[in-house]
């Protein structure tokens, strides 16, 4: 019986470690850092604050990023006076 435990313990320990690694990667995907929180709170629109209250920070941050990315893309697409050919 002790021999079976000696053989199974490393396998069970390895499976446990793999499960914990998978759980950690899921937690890291939804975690945010302090800079992201500060940026969000400084420049979020009221719609993102409602999303923050209803759905949580990861959903509000995704909405904030998509709004910011779309506004940056529009600023690159709009022609300016200096880029016109004479």
MDAnalysis code that builds the backbone (N, CA, C; Angstrom):
import MDAnalysis as mda
import numpy as np

u = mda.Universe.empty(258, n_residues=86, atom_resindex=np.repeat(np.arange(86), 3), trajectory=True)
u.add_TopologyAttr("name", ["N", "CA", "C"] * 86)
u.add_TopologyAttr("resid", np.arange(1, 87))
u.add_TopologyAttr("resname", ["UNK", "UNK", "UNK", "UNK", "UNK", "UNK", "UNK", "UNK", "UNK", "UNK", "UNK", "UNK", "UNK", "UNK", "UNK", "UNK", "UNK", "UNK", "UNK", "UNK", "UNK", "UNK", "UNK", "UNK", "UNK", "UNK", "UNK", "UNK", "UNK", "UNK", "UNK", "UNK", "UNK", "UNK", "UNK", "UNK", "UNK", "UNK", "UNK", "UNK", "UNK", "UNK", "UNK", "UNK", "UNK", "UNK", "UNK", "UNK", "UNK", "UNK", "UNK", "UNK", "UNK", "UNK", "UNK", "UNK", "UNK", "UNK", "UNK", "UNK", "UNK", "UNK", "UNK", "UNK", "UNK", "UNK", "UNK", "UNK", "UNK", "UNK", "UNK", "UNK", "UNK", "UNK", "UNK", "UNK", "UNK", "UNK", "UNK", "UNK", "UNK", "UNK", "UNK", "UNK", "UNK", "UNK"])
u.atoms.positions = np.array([
    [0.815, -1.191, 0.000],
    [0.000, 0.000, 0.000],
    [0.863, 1.261, 0.000],
    [1.944, 1.259, 0.758],
    [2.833, 2.420, 0.783],
    [3.529, 2.603, -0.562],
    [3.823, 1.519, -1.217],
    [4.457, 1.601, -2.535],
    [3.543, 2.268, -3.553],
    [2.243, 1.970, -3.478],
    [1.277, 2.585, -4.375],
    [1.176, 4.091, -4.108],
    [1.195, 4.482, -2.844],
    [1.141, 5.896, -2.489],
    [2.395, 6.615, -2.985],
    [3.544, 5.960, -2.883],
    [4.798, 6.558, -3.352],
    [4.752, 6.761, -4.858],
    [4.127, 5.853, -5.584],
    [4.034, 5.983, -7.035],
    [2.978, 7.004, -7.462],
    [1.879, 7.095, -6.750],
    [0.788, 7.982, -7.148],
    [0.984, 9.437, -6.698],
    [1.684, 9.641, -5.596],
    [1.826, 10.992, -5.063],
    [2.436, 11.980, -6.064],
    [3.526, 11.649, -6.759],
    [4.079, 12.614, -7.733],
    [3.100, 12.941, -8.866],
    [2.363, 11.946, -9.324],
    [1.401, 12.186, -10.405],
    [0.268, 13.094, -9.925],
    [-0.244, 12.855, -8.743],
    [-1.317, 13.682, -8.188],
    [-0.805, 15.100, -7.939],
    [0.388, 15.226, -7.446],
    [0.977, 16.539, -7.199],
    [1.151, 17.313, -8.504],
    [1.582, 16.635, -9.557],
    [1.764, 17.280, -10.848],
    [0.415, 17.728, -11.434],
    [-0.603, 16.894, -11.313],
    [-1.930, 17.276, -11.793],
    [-2.468, 18.483, -11.024],
    [-2.238, 18.504, -9.726],
    [-2.659, 19.632, -8.912],
    [-1.942, 20.912, -9.344],
    [-0.651, 20.819, -9.613],
    [0.126, 21.989, -10.048],
    [-0.374, 22.502, -11.403],
    [-0.699, 21.600, -12.313],
    [-1.222, 22.009, -13.613],
    [-2.583, 22.684, -13.480],
    [-3.424, 22.165, -12.599],
    [-4.729, 22.781, -12.366],
    [-4.586, 24.169, -11.769],
    [-3.650, 24.339, -10.855],
    [-3.436, 25.654, -10.252],
    [-2.874, 26.648, -11.273],
    [-2.027, 26.184, -12.171],
    [-1.486, 27.053, -13.212],
    [-2.596, 27.531, -14.147],
    [-3.497, 26.629, -14.497],
    [-4.624, 26.999, -15.350],
    [-5.520, 28.019, -14.653],
    [-5.767, 27.832, -13.368],
    [-6.582, 28.763, -12.610],
    [-5.889, 30.124, -12.517],
    [-4.589, 30.121, -12.317],
    [-3.841, 31.371, -12.230],
    [-3.898, 32.146, -13.539],
    [-3.810, 31.449, -14.661],
    [-3.868, 32.144, -15.947],
    [-5.241, 32.763, -16.177],
    [-6.301, 32.110, -15.718],
    [-7.640, 32.703, -15.832],
    [-7.770, 33.941, -14.961],
    [-7.200, 33.907, -13.786],
    [-7.246, 35.064, -12.888],
    [-6.434, 36.210, -13.467],
    [-5.287, 35.918, -14.056],
    [-4.456, 36.960, -14.652],
    [-5.148, 37.634, -15.830],
    [-5.982, 36.889, -16.556],
    [-6.681, 37.463, -17.702],
    [-7.673, 38.540, -17.284],
    [-8.285, 38.403, -16.126],
    [-9.289, 39.374, -15.688],
    [-8.739, 40.394, -14.705],
    [-7.496, 40.264, -14.301],
    [-6.938, 41.210, -13.339],
    [-6.443, 42.458, -14.063],
    [-6.423, 43.555, -13.353],
    [-5.960, 44.819, -13.904],
    [-4.934, 45.415, -12.955],
    [-4.103, 46.296, -13.482],
    [-3.103, 46.916, -12.619],
    [-3.519, 48.335, -12.229],
    [-2.777, 48.941, -11.358],
    [-3.117, 50.246, -10.793],
    [-3.183, 51.338, -11.865],
    [-2.271, 51.308, -12.824],
    [-2.255, 52.325, -13.879],
    [-3.524, 52.280, -14.720],
    [-3.999, 51.074, -15.012],
    [-5.231, 50.941, -15.787],
    [-6.422, 51.512, -15.025],
    [-6.479, 51.279, -13.728],
    [-7.572, 51.802, -12.902],
    [-7.526, 53.319, -12.872],
    [-6.342, 53.895, -12.673],
    [-6.212, 55.347, -12.634],
    [-6.590, 55.976, -13.966],
    [-6.136, 55.394, -15.071],
    [-6.475, 55.924, -16.392],
    [-7.982, 55.866, -16.626],
    [-8.589, 54.771, -16.225],
    [-10.035, 54.619, -16.398],
    [-10.791, 55.666, -15.601],
    [-10.437, 55.831, -14.336],
    [-11.162, 56.763, -13.478],
    [-10.964, 58.220, -13.894],
    [-9.822, 58.539, -14.502],
    [-9.573, 59.903, -14.937],
    [-10.346, 60.276, -16.189],
    [-10.540, 59.342, -17.105],
    [-11.104, 59.729, -18.401],
    [-12.265, 58.867, -18.872],
    [-12.933, 58.172, -17.986],
    [-14.072, 57.351, -18.393],
    [-15.312, 58.200, -18.582],
    [-16.102, 57.809, -19.561],
    [-17.374, 58.477, -19.825],
    [-18.433, 57.929, -18.863],
    [-19.546, 58.629, -18.724],
    [-20.609, 58.133, -17.829],
    [-21.108, 56.735, -18.197],
    [-21.089, 56.401, -19.487],
    [-21.532, 55.066, -19.899],
    [-20.621, 53.973, -19.328],
    [-19.314, 54.259, -19.304],
    [-18.385, 53.276, -18.743],
    [-18.549, 53.165, -17.232],
    [-18.922, 54.258, -16.563],
    [-19.165, 54.185, -15.116],
    [-20.395, 53.335, -14.808],
    [-21.411, 53.429, -15.670],
    [-22.598, 52.579, -15.498],
    [-22.213, 51.121, -15.699],
    [-21.398, 50.843, -16.709],
    [-20.928, 49.479, -16.944],
    [-20.101, 48.989, -15.765],
    [-19.292, 49.871, -15.195],
    [-18.504, 49.517, -14.017],
    [-19.409, 49.094, -12.867],
    [-20.460, 49.840, -12.635],
    [-21.365, 49.541, -11.526],
    [-22.168, 48.270, -11.771],
    [-22.552, 48.029, -13.022],
    [-23.423, 46.885, -13.316],
    [-22.652, 45.595, -13.581],
    [-21.565, 45.678, -14.354],
    [-20.891, 44.463, -14.835],
    [-19.518, 44.230, -14.239],
    [-18.944, 45.217, -13.576],
    [-17.627, 45.052, -12.989],
    [-16.554, 45.734, -13.804],
    [-15.360, 45.769, -13.244],
    [-14.275, 46.527, -13.850],
    [-13.767, 45.941, -15.173],
    [-13.605, 44.624, -15.311],
    [-13.088, 44.127, -16.602],
    [-13.979, 44.507, -17.788],
    [-15.295, 44.420, -17.629],
    [-16.198, 44.789, -18.721],
    [-16.135, 46.282, -19.007],
    [-16.082, 47.090, -17.961],
    [-15.996, 48.542, -18.155],
    [-14.673, 48.927, -18.810],
    [-13.596, 48.271, -18.434],
    [-12.290, 48.559, -19.026],
    [-12.272, 48.165, -20.499],
    [-12.893, 47.053, -20.857],
    [-12.983, 46.659, -22.266],
    [-13.752, 47.689, -23.076],
    [-14.864, 48.169, -22.524],
    [-15.660, 49.189, -23.204],
    [-14.867, 50.479, -23.345],
    [-14.140, 50.852, -22.303],
    [-13.308, 52.058, -22.330],
    [-12.224, 51.940, -23.396],
    [-11.567, 50.804, -23.455],
    [-10.500, 50.602, -24.449],
    [-11.050, 50.647, -25.864],
    [-12.212, 50.027, -26.095],
    [-12.772, 50.037, -27.443],
    [-13.170, 51.450, -27.846],
    [-13.698, 52.261, -26.909],
    [-14.038, 53.650, -27.203],
    [-12.785, 54.454, -27.500],
    [-11.746, 54.247, -26.699],
    [-10.489, 54.967, -26.896],
    [-9.835, 54.573, -28.216],
    [-9.830, 53.276, -28.534],
    [-9.213, 52.819, -29.779],
    [-9.974, 53.342, -30.998],
    [-11.303, 53.376, -30.915],
    [-12.082, 53.866, -32.056],
    [-11.884, 55.364, -32.239],
    [-11.750, 56.119, -31.155],
    [-11.520, 57.557, -31.291],
    [-10.120, 57.829, -31.840],
    [-9.131, 57.016, -31.481],
    [-7.787, 57.176, -32.039],
    [-7.776, 56.823, -33.519],
    [-8.526, 55.811, -33.912],
    [-8.582, 55.421, -35.319],
    [-9.247, 56.515, -36.145],
    [-10.281, 57.168, -35.611],
    [-10.942, 58.257, -36.324],
    [-10.013, 59.446, -36.486],
    [-9.186, 59.724, -35.503],
    [-8.270, 60.859, -35.613],
    [-7.197, 60.605, -36.675],
    [-6.827, 59.365, -36.899],
    [-5.862, 59.047, -37.949],
    [-6.517, 59.075, -39.325],
    [-7.799, 58.758, -39.413],
    [-8.495, 58.710, -40.696],
    [-8.890, 60.089, -41.210],
    [-9.090, 61.057, -40.347],
    [-9.540, 62.377, -40.790],
    [-8.371, 63.137, -41.412],
    [-8.602, 63.719, -42.602],
    [-7.529, 64.460, -43.259],
    [-7.301, 65.791, -42.572],
    [-6.068, 66.237, -42.585],
    [-5.716, 67.523, -42.001],
    [-5.221, 68.445, -43.097],
    [-5.152, 69.713, -42.777],
    [-4.707, 70.709, -43.753],
    [-3.270, 70.453, -44.209],
    [-2.417, 70.002, -43.287],
    [-1.017, 69.818, -43.645],
    [-0.773, 68.595, -44.514],
    [-1.718, 67.686, -44.572],
    [-1.502, 66.485, -45.365],
    [-2.064, 66.608, -46.765],
    [-2.692, 67.736, -47.088],
    [-3.230, 67.924, -48.448],
    [-2.128, 68.188, -49.436],
    [-2.322, 67.663, -50.623],
    [-1.363, 67.931, -51.692],
    [-1.728, 69.260, -52.348],
    [-0.728, 70.101, -52.673],
    [-1.044, 71.376, -53.273],
    [-0.978, 71.336, -54.770],
])
